[in-house]
Amino acid sequence: VYPTELESQTQFEGFRDWLHTFELYRGKNMGNDEPDENRVVGKFKGSMKIYKIPLPPDIEDCTITGGDPAYGLFQGLPSNEPVKVLVRVYIVKANDLHPADINGKADPYLVIRLGSKSQNDKDNYISKQLNPVFGKCFEFEATFPMESLLTVQVYDWDLIGVDDLIGETKLDLENRYYSRHRASCGLAQKYELHGYNAWRDPQKPTQILARLCKDSKVDGPYYQPGKVRVSNRIFTAPMELEDENGMKKATDEHLALAALNNWHEIPKVGCHLVPEHVETRPLFHPEKPGIEQGKLEMFVDMFPMDMPAPGPPVDISPRKPKSYELRCIIWNTDDVVLEDDAFFTGEKMSDIYVKGWIKGSEDMQSTDIHYRSLTGEGNFNWRFVFPFDYLVAEEKIVISRKETLFSWDETESKIPARLNMQVWDADHFSADDFLGALTLDLNRFPRGAKSSKLCTLDMLKTDGSVPQMSLFKHKRVKGWWPFHVKNEGSEELELTGKVEAELHLMSAEEAEKHPAGLGRSEPDPLEKPNRPDSSFMWFMNPFKSLRYILWHNYKWMIIKLLLVALLVALLILFFYSMPGYTVKKMFNA
C-alpha cells in the first residue's frame, strides 16, 4: 500500500518517462506569479529532446524509452491512433473524511467520471462514517486519448437538499497506460491460477516478458530448469505451479515473473515495473484548494480491447462478519472481598452478584444475588448468552445500531472481541458497590486455573510468561480467573475475588441446533445452586432472619438455658409432688 499517489513514487518518475503535459493558456501572461486556472484552455502532451548525430564515441545515450539511438530515435513509442481500453476502477476505502453534517459525521458515496461517462453510487451511501469501506469496482470502456481523465468524487448524502461534495481526486490514465513502467495492471509477487490472488492480467508473465524483450531489443529470454536469462542477468524461481485440484506441474511463469519484478536490473532499458498495489490519494475540494479533505485508497487496471478479454473483476467488497454465540456459565466465586457489616451481628459479609457483557450496556446481563456471603464464596449456576457478529480478519466485533431515536440509518462500528465481567456487592438502600473486574480478549487470554487456590494475579501478566489461548480455536474452556482492581496509589493490581466460569463459543447455526436459555431457564436448564442457609434477604424473611441471628450467635447459650430450665422444672415438679407421695406411702393409700 503506497501512502501517496502512484505517480509520486520516485521509481516511476511521475509517469513522465516519455510523455510530458503542458497547459495551454489563453491571452497574455501579465507577470502574475499566481497561475490563473481560468486562462487554461487545454493541454498539450509531448516530449522534446535534442540529439547530436552521430553521437561522440565517449557519450552513451538512449532514446526516450531507454533504447539504443542506433536503432532509431522513435523506437518503442506507441502509435498516436485512438485506442479502446477497458478501465476498472477499484475503490477500497476512504480515511479521515472532512465532516459534512452537523453531527460531525458524513454519509459518503462515490461518483466516478471518465470522459463524458459517469457512474453514481448514491444508492449505496454509507451512513455516518468518516472512514468508510467502499469495496467497489467500476468498469468503463474508454477511448484514449479523448477519454483519459479519471475523476473520483466523494459526496455526502443528504435526506433534504442537495448533496455536498466532500472532495475529489483526478488521474491522468493516458500517461499511465503508455508509460514504460507498465502501470496498466500491477504485477503480482506470485503467479497463481485460482484463489483470491489469481493472476488478473490477460497476458501471462512469459508473454509480457517476451514482449518487453522484443520491444526493448534485449537478448532473451532463455529458460532453463529453475532459471531464466535476460540480457546478461540470470533470475531464479521455483518452476512448479499448483492448480485448483492441488496437482503440481512444471511451468516457466514463475521464472518470467521473477524477471519482470526485477526488470530494473536490466542494463540501459531496465526500469521499475508497477507492482500489485493500492495507492493513497488525497481528496481536495475545488473551492478550497490546498486543503486536504481526506484520503482515498484505490487502484486502477487498464486492458486494451483488442487483446484477449481479462477475467472477472477482483471482488474487493467488504468482508461479511460471521455470526457467533458466546455462552458463559458463572458457576461460583471465591475469596470475594467482604464489603458490608451485618446489621445485627456486625459480621463482615457481601451480597455478591456478577455482571457480564461484550458489546456494552445493550447486552449487559447479571446473575441473581448470593446473599450474606460470609467467606467470599458465591454459588450461581447462571448462564449468560451473547450473540455477536465477528470479522475474523480484523478480529473485531461489528455492531450496527441507530445512534439516536430519530436516526435514519444504522451506524456500523467495530470493537475488540472482549468479554467483560465484574463482581458487585448489592445494596438495597444505596448504590451497589463495585468490587472487581475481569476482561478476557477472546483471541488471546490465559487458560483458566484448575482450582481456586491456583488462581492468582500472575495469570494476568502480559510479558509472554503466561501461555495464551484463543476461544475461536478451542471453542470451549472452563476454569478460574481472578477479579482485580487497580490500587489508586501504586497503580498495581489488587486481587478482589475469583470466578469459576465456563466459556462456550458456537456459530449461529450450531446455536440454533442446540439452544440454551438465559440464567437457569429452559432449554437446557441449569440446576439451582446449593447455597448455605444463611443466604437470604433479611427484610423479606424476618422470622428466618431472627431465627438465624439468635441461633447462629447464641446457640450454646440457648442450649444451656434450656437445660437449666428443664432441670429447674424437674426440681419444681419433684418438690411439688414429694409431700403427697410421702403421705400415700405412710398410710398405704
VENTADA-V512966 format. One line per field, one symbol per residue. phi: phi as a letter, one per 40 degrees, with the letter a starting at -180 (. if undefined). Layout:
phi: ???
This chain:
phi: .ccbcccccccbfgfbcabbbbcbbcgcccgccccbccccbibbbaababbcbcccccbbbacdcgccdcchcbcgcccccdbcbcbbbbbcabbfccdbbccgbabcabbbbbgccabbbccbcbcfbbbcbcfbbbbbbbbcccbbccbbbbbbcbcbgcccccaabbbccccccccccfccaccccbcbcagcbcdbccccdcccccccccccfbchcbcbdgabbbfbbbbbacbcbccccgcbbcaccccccccccbcccccgccaccccdabbbbcbbbdcbcgbcbibbcaabbbbcccbdcccccccbcdcccbcbbbbbbccabafccccbbcccbgccaaccabbaabchccbcbbccbccfccbgcbbbfbbcbbcabbccccfbcbbbaccbcbccbcbcbbbccbcbbbbbbcbcbaccccbababbcccaacccccaccccbcccccbcgcbcbbbccccgaabibbccabccccbgccbcbibbbbbbbbbcccccccbcaccgbcccfcccccccccccaccccbccccccccccccbdcccccccccccccccccccccccccccdcccbfc
